[in-house]
Amino acid sequence: MAFFYRALLLFALLLGAGAANEFNVGQEKKTHLHFFFHDVISGSTPTAIRIVGAPGRVPSLSAFGDVTMTDNALTETADGASKLIGRAQGFYAAASQEEIALLMTMNLYFVDGVYNGSTLALLGRNSVLSATREMAIVGGSGYFRFARGYAIAKTYSFNTTGDAIVEYDAYVLHP
């Protein structure tokens, strides 16, 4: 009987090893995406809304504990009326007690051209007052299935109401 179980285990291992070949992704491509992220928290139609405020928190510059849900436009240029190429859908949370630093968790959902319907998953720390910030691309779907890479963010503009336009360069490896 022990022989039977060993043979069954060996068969299962061999079967599993064969299944691994199904994930051969072939030659990888390198894609560079450049776009502008429009974070609008003011006015009658904001695209970023605070959904959680830390209970009992004394208000501070860092806003530690606040969570904001987003559905921000991604456009070709900094002009909000320029061509819409996608949406940044997810959330950011104020994750530092000492500075304005966000935990960013977003799907960059593309709505135009060859990337239409595809996503990139962005995750990382965004130290908002730094000149440049780097965040990880940890996955994707559609055209970007099995994606990995990084995104560089630079604040393009920021106004007194808290609205911001951020320039992004994303560097992606994918099949």
N, C-alpha and C positions, 0 to 999 in steps of 0.2 A: 504494500500500500504506500509506503514511503517513496518508493521508486515512481509510482504514479504521480504523486504530488510534486516531486522534483521535476519530472518530465513536463508536467503542466506548467510549473513555474518557468522552466526554460522556454517553453513554447510562448508563454505570455511575454517574456522578456524579448524574444526574437521578434514577435509580432509588434511590440512597442517600438523596437529599434527601426523597423521598417516604416512605421507610421511617422517617425521623425522626418523622413524624406519629403513628406507632403508639405513641409513648411520651407522648402527651398525657395528663397525670395529672389534669387538671381542677382544680376548686376544692380548695384545701387546707383541712384541718381543723387545729385546735389541740386537743391533748389534754394534760391535766395528770394525771399519775399520782402517787399518794402511797402509799408502802408501807414496810415495815421489812425489812431484810436481816439475817439471823441467821448470823453467822460463828462456827461452833463448831469449835474446834481441840482441845478436851479431851474426855475420856470415852471410852467404848467405841465410840461411833458419831459420830465427827467429820464435819463437812460440808466442812471445809477441811483439806487434808493437804499438808504440805511434800513436794514431789517432787524438788527439787534444792537441794542446799546447795553454796555456792561452795567448790570444792576448795582446801585449804590456807588458808582464810580464818581469821583470828583472830576469834573471836566478838565481836560489837559490838552496841550498842543498835539500830543501823540494820538489821542482818541483811543488809547489802548482798550481792546475788547470790542470795539464796534465792528459790525459786519455789514457789508454793502453788497447787494445783488446788482448785477449789471446785464444790460443788453445794449452794449455800446456799438455805434457804427464804426466800421473799418472802411476808410476811403483811400482813393489813390493819392490825393494831395491833402494838405492841411485845411483846405477850404471845405467846410461841411457840406457844401452843395456839389462837391466833385463826385465822381463815379463811386457808388457803393460797391465794395468788393466782398464785404462780409460783415459779420457781427461778432463781438466778443461777449460771450454768454457764460456767466459764472458768478464768482464772488471774490471780493478781497476783504481781508480782515486786518485790522490794526493789531499787529503782533509784537510791537515793541513798547516798553514803558518809557524809553528815553528819547526816542526819535520817531519821526513819521516813517515807519517801515511796515509794509504790507505783506501778508501772505496772499499771493495771487493764485487762484485756481480757476482757470477759464478754458472753455472750448472756443477756439477761433474757427468760426463756421463760415465757409466761403460760399458765395452766392453767384459767382460769375465765372465764365470761361471754363477752361479745362478743370479747374478746381471746384466747380459748382457742386454743392452737396457734400464736400469733403470737410474734414475738421483736423485741427491740430490741437493737442492738449498741452496747455501751458501751466507750469507749476514753478513757484519760486518766491524768493524774497525780493521785494521792490522797495529799496530805500529811496523814497520819493524825492528828497532834496539832493541826492547825488546827481552829478552831471549825466552819467550813464549807469544803467542797471542791466544785469544779465540774469535771465531766467531760463529754466530748462524746458525744452520741448520733450515731453515724455511719452508721446504716442500720437496716433492719428487714425483717421478712417478714410475710406474711399481712395482717392488718389494718393493720400498720405498714409495708407495702412502700413504698420510697422515703423512709423517715423520716429526719429530721434534727432536732437539738435539743441540749438539755443536761440534765444531772442535777445536782442539789445534794445533797450528802451531809452529814449531821450525826451525830456519834456520840451515840447515845441512852444506851448503857451499855457498860461495859467492866469485866470482872472480873479477879481475880488470876491466873486460869488462862489468860487471853488471849482468852476468848470475848468477842464484841462484838455489839451490836445497833446497826445504823446506820439512821437515818431518811433516806429518799430522797424527793425531789420531782423528777419528770422532766417536762420541758416539751417536747412533741413536735409538729413540723409533719409532716403526711402527707396523702396524697390521700384 
